[in-house]
């Protein structure tokens, strides 16, 4: 039980797994050795370090449609919360 709680929350604590209350996705980096994955630069691709930007309006790099289709990279909806 935490020592500090918002006064509006007085129900008992529940332990839950993140996957039970949120949509969890993991992504990946298309191989940088495959030129066609990065050219033409069409789709925003976010490196994990960019999470420090707080609000992301654009990304430092972009991948191609082929890079998205042939890798584990994922598209997330606008206004998503990324951790």
C-alpha positions as CSV (number, residue, x, y, z in Angstrom):
1,X,0.0,0.0,0.0
2,X,1.5,3.3,-1.0
3,X,2.0,6.0,1.6
4,X,0.6,8.7,-0.6
5,X,-2.7,8.5,-2.5
6,X,-5.0,11.1,-4.2
7,X,-7.9,11.7,-1.8
8,X,-10.4,10.7,-4.6
9,X,-9.0,7.1,-4.6
10,X,-10.1,5.2,-1.5
11,X,-10.9,1.8,-2.9
12,X,-8.6,-1.2,-2.3
13,X,-5.6,-1.5,-4.5
14,X,-5.7,-4.0,-7.3
15,X,-2.6,-5.6,-8.9
16,X,-2.9,-5.8,-12.7
17,X,-0.6,-6.6,-15.5
18,X,0.0,-3.7,-18.0
19,X,-1.2,-5.9,-20.8
20,X,-4.6,-6.3,-19.1
21,X,-5.2,-2.5,-19.1
22,X,-3.3,-1.2,-22.1
23,X,-2.5,-2.1,-25.7
24,X,1.2,-3.2,-25.5
25,X,3.2,-3.2,-28.7
26,X,6.9,-3.6,-29.3
27,X,8.6,-2.6,-32.5
28,X,11.9,-3.0,-34.2
29,X,14.4,-1.3,-36.4
30,X,14.4,-2.2,-40.1
31,X,17.9,-3.3,-41.1
32,X,20.0,-0.4,-41.9
33,X,22.0,-2.6,-44.3
34,X,19.0,-2.7,-46.6
35,X,18.8,0.6,-48.5
36,X,15.2,0.0,-49.7
37,X,14.0,-0.1,-46.0
38,X,15.0,3.5,-45.6
39,X,14.5,5.0,-49.1
40,X,12.3,6.6,-50.0
41,X,11.8,8.2,-46.6
42,X,8.0,8.0,-46.3
43,X,6.9,6.9,-42.8
44,X,8.0,8.4,-39.5
45,X,10.2,6.0,-37.6
46,X,10.9,6.8,-33.9
47,X,14.1,5.7,-32.2
48,X,13.7,4.8,-28.5
49,X,15.8,7.8,-27.5
50,X,13.2,10.1,-29.0
51,X,10.8,9.3,-26.1
52,X,12.7,12.0,-24.2
53,X,11.1,14.6,-26.5
54,X,8.0,14.4,-24.4
55,X,5.7,15.4,-27.3
56,X,6.5,14.0,-30.7
57,X,5.3,15.9,-33.8
58,X,7.9,14.4,-36.2
59,X,10.8,12.0,-36.0
60,X,14.4,12.3,-36.8
61,X,14.3,9.4,-39.3
62,X,11.8,7.9,-41.7
63,X,11.5,4.5,-43.3
64,X,10.0,3.3,-46.5
65,X,6.8,1.3,-46.9
66,X,8.9,-1.7,-47.7
67,X,10.8,-1.2,-44.4
68,X,7.5,-1.2,-42.5
69,X,6.2,-4.3,-44.3
70,X,9.3,-6.4,-44.0
71,X,10.3,-5.6,-40.4
72,X,8.8,-5.6,-36.9
73,X,8.3,-1.8,-37.0
74,X,4.7,-0.8,-36.0
75,X,2.4,2.1,-36.7
76,X,0.9,3.7,-33.6
77,X,-2.1,6.0,-33.7
78,X,-1.8,9.7,-33.1
79,X,-2.1,10.8,-29.5
80,X,-0.8,7.5,-28.2
81,X,1.1,7.3,-24.9
82,X,4.6,5.8,-25.5
83,X,6.7,4.5,-22.7
